[in-house]
């Protein structure tokens, strides 16, 4: 540049210097603000379930470790209601600036199948899946029913606490009932925390849920896990047989947990988030904490997670229709 400026006249030299100065200023702005500065404040994680349930505990654990990767504060906000629909509607309407992310569970597929006005898959940007859990059936250790045979041969009405109407845990209970030829009463709650509390208080006879929240109560003997909705025993609970092992043809049924954001994220912000989510999943500290909580980790990147959701959508719709949980 020094050689070139020697051949410029005064006006040309001033113009060149001005352009150089502008370029330097733009570069400095690009480094100090905009997408490259993300995150420049706290992040809100919407949890569309009540506090204390399996999904709430798993999401908060993940958020705690995600804070380390993004070097910012992540505030977990519970927004239960309408089988998760309340929280996902809030997430879909949030500004797509990376300041709001949310937990996504299987029930977004349920809501889509049951209500065309609910948040649809195309309304959210699915960034990753971090867990997949086969469901299990639980009873109270001091309740009237202590085995699968007890539930099948009950001489009174059996009540199942469910997490939402038509949600994944309701579907699991319905699949069990259909498979064993039983007719049960379903009592819906806003989340798995509610159904778990009801079982602990013996206000319902049984629940179907994922293993996270009930783990401590199984360990201390308060609750019993009677069967797993899977083709093979869960590595986390190798002593609990599958339904097939017990002579009941109950199909495998699993839930999942992942992270989503509103559609329309700036690409740099999105990539920062995606990288931080993967780094969180890979962190040994998170894996250790997840194992202690009996989380069953399974990573899918954004593309694979989105494909899984799209593939599952028609299957969920068929299950709900078979169980008379939709109008179709």
C-alpha positions as CSV (number, residue, x, y, z in Angstrom):
1,X,0.0,0.0,0.0
2,X,2.8,2.4,0.7
3,X,4.2,2.0,-2.8
4,X,0.8,2.4,-4.4
5,X,0.0,5.6,-2.4
6,X,3.3,7.2,-3.6
7,X,1.7,7.3,-7.1
8,X,-1.6,8.9,-6.0
9,X,-2.4,12.5,-6.2
10,X,-3.6,14.2,-3.0
11,X,-7.4,13.7,-3.6
12,X,-6.8,10.0,-4.5
13,X,-4.7,9.5,-1.4
14,X,-7.3,11.0,0.9
15,X,-10.0,8.9,-0.7
16,X,-8.0,5.7,-0.4
17,X,-7.2,6.5,3.3
18,X,-10.9,7.2,4.0
19,X,-11.9,3.8,2.4
20,X,-9.2,2.1,4.4
21,X,-10.5,3.7,7.6
22,X,-14.1,2.8,6.8
23,X,-13.1,-0.8,6.2
24,X,-11.3,-0.9,9.6
25,X,-14.3,0.5,11.3
26,X,-16.6,-2.0,9.7
27,X,-14.3,-4.8,10.7
28,X,-14.2,-3.6,14.3
29,X,-18.0,-3.4,14.3
30,X,-18.3,-6.9,13.0
31,X,-16.0,-8.2,15.7
32,X,-17.6,-6.3,18.5
33,X,-21.3,-6.7,17.8
34,X,-24.0,-8.5,15.8
35,X,-24.2,-12.2,15.5
36,X,-20.5,-12.8,16.2
37,X,-21.1,-11.4,19.8
38,X,-23.7,-14.1,20.6
39,X,-24.6,-14.7,23.3
40,X,-24.5,-11.1,24.6
41,X,-27.0,-11.8,27.4
42,X,-28.9,-14.5,29.3
43,X,-30.8,-17.2,27.5
44,X,-34.2,-18.4,28.5
45,X,-35.0,-22.2,28.2
46,X,-38.7,-22.9,28.0
47,X,-39.7,-26.2,29.6
48,X,-43.3,-26.9,28.6
49,X,-43.9,-29.2,31.6
50,X,-44.4,-28.7,35.4
51,X,-41.4,-28.6,37.8
52,X,-40.1,-31.8,39.3
53,X,-41.0,-34.1,36.5
54,X,-38.7,-36.2,34.4
55,X,-38.5,-33.8,31.5
56,X,-38.0,-30.8,33.8
57,X,-35.1,-32.5,35.6
58,X,-33.4,-33.6,32.4
59,X,-33.8,-30.1,30.8
60,X,-32.4,-28.3,33.8
61,X,-29.4,-30.7,34.0
62,X,-28.7,-30.1,30.3
63,X,-29.1,-26.3,30.8
64,X,-26.6,-26.3,33.7
65,X,-23.9,-27.7,31.5
66,X,-24.8,-25.7,28.4
67,X,-24.1,-22.6,30.4
68,X,-20.5,-23.6,30.6
69,X,-20.3,-23.9,26.8
70,X,-22.0,-20.6,26.0
71,X,-20.5,-18.7,29.0
72,X,-23.8,-17.2,29.9
73,X,-26.7,-17.7,32.3
74,X,-29.6,-19.9,31.2
75,X,-32.8,-19.5,33.0
76,X,-35.2,-22.5,33.0
77,X,-38.8,-21.4,32.8
78,X,-41.6,-23.9,33.3
79,X,-44.7,-23.2,31.1
80,X,-46.9,-26.3,31.6
81,X,-50.4,-26.7,30.1
82,X,-52.3,-28.3,27.2
83,X,-49.9,-31.2,26.9
84,X,-46.9,-29.0,26.3
85,X,-48.7,-26.8,23.7
86,X,-48.6,-23.7,25.9
87,X,-44.8,-23.7,26.1
88,X,-44.2,-24.6,22.4
89,X,-46.5,-21.8,21.3
90,X,-44.5,-19.4,23.4
91,X,-41.3,-20.8,21.9
92,X,-42.5,-20.6,18.3
93,X,-43.5,-16.9,18.8
94,X,-40.3,-15.8,20.5
95,X,-37.8,-13.6,18.7
96,X,-35.4,-15.8,16.6
97,X,-32.3,-14.1,18.1
98,X,-31.0,-17.1,20.1
99,X,-32.2,-15.6,23.4
100,X,-34.9,-18.2,23.7
101,X,-34.6,-22.0,23.3
102,X,-36.8,-24.8,24.5
103,X,-37.1,-28.4,25.5
104,X,-38.9,-30.6,22.9
105,X,-40.5,-33.9,23.8
106,X,-42.5,-36.5,22.0
107,X,-45.8,-34.8,22.8
108,X,-45.3,-32.1,20.1
109,X,-46.2,-34.9,17.7
110,X,-49.2,-35.8,19.7
111,X,-50.4,-32.2,19.7
112,X,-49.9,-31.8,16.0
113,X,-52.0,-35.0,15.4
114,X,-54.8,-33.9,17.7
115,X,-55.0,-30.2,16.9
116,X,-54.2,-28.5,13.6
117,X,-54.0,-25.2,15.5
118,X,-51.2,-26.5,17.8
119,X,-47.5,-25.7,17.1
120,X,-46.5,-27.8,14.0
121,X,-43.1,-29.2,13.2
122,X,-42.4,-26.5,10.6
123,X,-42.9,-23.8,13.3
124,X,-39.7,-24.7,15.1
125,X,-36.0,-25.3,14.3
126,X,-35.0,-28.6,15.9
127,X,-31.4,-28.2,16.9
128,X,-30.6,-31.6,18.4
129,X,-31.8,-34.6,20.3
130,X,-29.9,-35.6,23.5
131,X,-32.0,-38.4,24.9
132,X,-34.3,-41.3,24.0
133,X,-36.0,-43.4,26.7
134,X,-38.2,-46.4,26.5
135,X,-41.2,-46.0,28.8
136,X,-41.9,-48.1,31.8
137,X,-45.0,-49.0,34.0
138,X,-44.9,-48.2,37.7
139,X,-47.1,-49.1,40.7
140,X,-46.8,-48.2,44.4
141,X,-45.1,-50.9,46.5
142,X,-48.0,-50.7,49.0
143,X,-50.7,-50.6,46.4
144,X,-53.3,-53.2,45.4
145,X,-51.4,-54.2,42.3
146,X,-47.9,-55.6,42.5
147,X,-47.6,-57.5,39.2
148,X,-48.7,-57.2,35.6
149,X,-51.1,-60.1,36.3
150,X,-52.7,-58.1,39.1
151,X,-53.4,-55.2,36.7
152,X,-54.8,-57.6,34.0
153,X,-57.0,-59.5,36.4
154,X,-58.1,-56.6,38.6
155,X,-61.5,-57.0,40.2
156,X,-62.0,-53.2,40.4
157,X,-61.4,-50.2,38.2
158,X,-57.7,-49.4,37.7
159,X,-56.6,-45.8,37.3
160,X,-53.6,-44.7,35.4
161,X,-52.1,-41.2,36.0
162,X,-51.1,-39.7,32.7
163,X,-49.0,-36.6,31.6
164,X,-51.5,-34.7,29.5
165,X,-54.4,-36.0,27.5
166,X,-53.2,-38.2,24.6
167,X,-49.5,-37.6,25.4
168,X,-46.8,-40.1,25.1
169,X,-47.4,-41.5,28.6
170,X,-51.2,-41.7,27.9
171,X,-50.4,-43.5,24.7
172,X,-48.2,-45.9,26.5
173,X,-50.9,-46.7,29.0
174,X,-53.4,-47.1,26.2
175,X,-51.1,-49.4,24.3
176,X,-50.7,-51.5,27.4
177,X,-54.5,-51.7,27.9
178,X,-55.1,-52.6,24.3
179,X,-52.4,-55.3,24.4
180,X,-53.7,-57.0,27.5
181,X,-57.4,-56.4,26.8
182,X,-57.9,-54.1,29.8
183,X,-60.2,-51.1,30.3
184,X,-58.7,-48.5,32.6
185,X,-59.4,-45.0,33.8
186,X,-57.0,-42.3,32.8
187,X,-56.4,-39.3,35.0
188,X,-54.5,-36.5,33.2
189,X,-52.0,-34.1,34.8
190,X,-50.0,-31.2,33.4
191,X,-46.7,-33.2,33.4
192,X,-44.9,-36.2,34.7
193,X,-44.3,-34.5,38.1
194,X,-48.1,-34.5,38.7
195,X,-48.6,-38.1,37.7
196,X,-45.7,-39.1,39.9
197,X,-47.0,-37.2,42.9
198,X,-50.4,-38.8,42.4
199,X,-48.8,-42.3,42.4
200,X,-46.7,-41.6,45.5
201,X,-49.8,-40.5,47.3
202,X,-51.7,-43.6,46.0
203,X,-54.3,-41.4,44.4
204,X,-53.8,-43.5,41.2
205,X,-53.0,-47.1,40.8
206,X,-50.3,-47.0,38.1
207,X,-48.4,-44.7,35.8
208,X,-46.5,-45.0,32.6
209,X,-43.5,-42.6,32.3
210,X,-39.8,-42.4,31.5
211,X,-37.4,-43.6,34.1
212,X,-35.8,-40.3,35.2
213,X,-38.1,-38.9,37.9
214,X,-39.2,-42.2,39.5
215,X,-35.6,-43.5,39.8
216,X,-35.0,-42.5,43.4
217,X,-38.3,-44.0,44.5
218,X,-37.6,-47.3,42.8
219,X,-34.2,-47.3,44.5
220,X,-35.7,-46.7,48.0
221,X,-38.5,-49.2,47.4
222,X,-41.4,-46.8,47.4
223,X,-42.3,-47.6,43.7
224,X,-42.0,-50.8,41.6
225,X,-41.1,-50.8,37.9
226,X,-43.2,-53.7,36.5
227,X,-42.3,-53.7,32.8
228,X,-40.4,-51.8,30.1
229,X,-41.9,-50.8,26.8
230,X,-38.9,-52.1,24.8
231,X,-37.7,-55.1,22.8
232,X,-34.8,-55.6,25.2
233,X,-34.2,-54.8,28.9
234,X,-33.0,-51.3,29.7
235,X,-29.3,-51.2,30.6
236,X,-30.2,-48.7,33.4
237,X,-32.6,-51.3,34.9
238,X,-31.4,-54.7,33.9
239,X,-33.5,-56.4,36.6
240,X,-36.8,-55.2,35.1
241,X,-38.1,-57.5,32.4
242,X,-39.8,-56.4,29.2
243,X,-43.5,-57.1,28.8
244,X,-42.7,-59.7,26.2
245,X,-40.6,-61.6,28.7
246,X,-43.6,-61.7,31.0
247,X,-45.9,-63.1,28.2
248,X,-47.6,-59.9,27.2
249,X,-47.4,-58.6,23.6
250,X,-47.0,-54.9,24.4
251,X,-45.1,-53.0,21.7
252,X,-42.0,-50.9,22.3
253,X,-42.8,-47.3,22.9
254,X,-40.2,-44.6,23.7
255,X,-40.0,-40.9,24.4
256,X,-37.3,-38.4,23.4
257,X,-35.9,-35.1,24.5
258,X,-34.2,-32.4,22.4
259,X,-33.6,-28.7,22.0
260,X,-35.4,-26.4,19.6
261,X,-35.5,-22.7,18.8
262,X,-37.9,-20.4,16.9
263,X,-37.4,-20.6,13.1
264,X,-35.4,-17.8,11.4
265,X,-32.2,-17.8,13.5
266,X,-29.2,-15.9,12.1
267,X,-26.9,-18.6,10.6
268,X,-23.9,-17.6,12.8
269,X,-26.1,-17.7,15.9
270,X,-27.5,-21.0,14.9
271,X,-24.1,-22.5,14.4
272,X,-22.9,-21.3,17.7
273,X,-25.9,-22.9,19.4
274,X,-25.5,-26.1,17.5
275,X,-21.8,-26.4,18.4
276,X,-22.5,-25.6,22.0
277,X,-25.2,-28.2,22.3
278,X,-23.0,-30.9,20.8
279,X,-20.1,-29.9,23.1
280,X,-22.5,-30.1,26.1
281,X,-23.6,-33.6,25.1
282,X,-19.9,-34.6,24.7
283,X,-18.8,-33.2,28.0
284,X,-17.8,-35.9,30.5
285,X,-19.3,-33.8,33.3
286,X,-22.7,-33.9,31.7
287,X,-22.4,-37.6,30.9
288,X,-21.6,-38.4,34.5
289,X,-24.5,-36.3,35.7
290,X,-26.8,-37.9,33.2
291,X,-25.8,-41.4,34.3
292,X,-26.5,-40.5,37.9
293,X,-30.0,-39.4,36.8
294,X,-30.6,-42.5,34.7
295,X,-30.9,-40.5,31.5
296,X,-30.5,-42.6,28.5
297,X,-28.4,-40.4,26.1
298,X,-28.8,-40.7,22.4
299,X,-27.5,-37.9,20.2
300,X,-29.1,-36.9,16.9
301,X,-27.9,-33.8,15.0
302,X,-30.4,-31.3,13.6
303,X,-31.0,-33.0,10.3
304,X,-31.3,-36.5,11.8
305,X,-33.6,-35.2,14.6
306,X,-35.8,-33.4,12.1
307,X,-36.0,-36.5,9.9
308,X,-37.0,-38.6,12.9
309,X,-39.8,-36.3,13.8
310,X,-41.1,-36.2,10.3
311,X,-41.0,-40.0,10.1
312,X,-42.7,-40.5,13.5
313,X,-45.5,-38.0,12.8
314,X,-47.8,-40.4,10.8
315,X,-47.1,-43.2,13.2
316,X,-48.2,-41.2,16.1
317,X,-51.3,-40.1,14.3
318,X,-52.2,-43.8,13.6
319,X,-51.6,-44.8,17.2
320,X,-53.9,-42.0,18.5
321,X,-56.5,-43.0,15.9
322,X,-56.4,-46.6,16.9
323,X,-56.8,-45.6,20.6
324,X,-59.8,-43.3,19.8
325,X,-57.8,-40.3,20.9
326,X,-58.5,-38.2,17.8
327,X,-61.6,-37.3,15.9
328,X,-60.5,-39.3,12.8
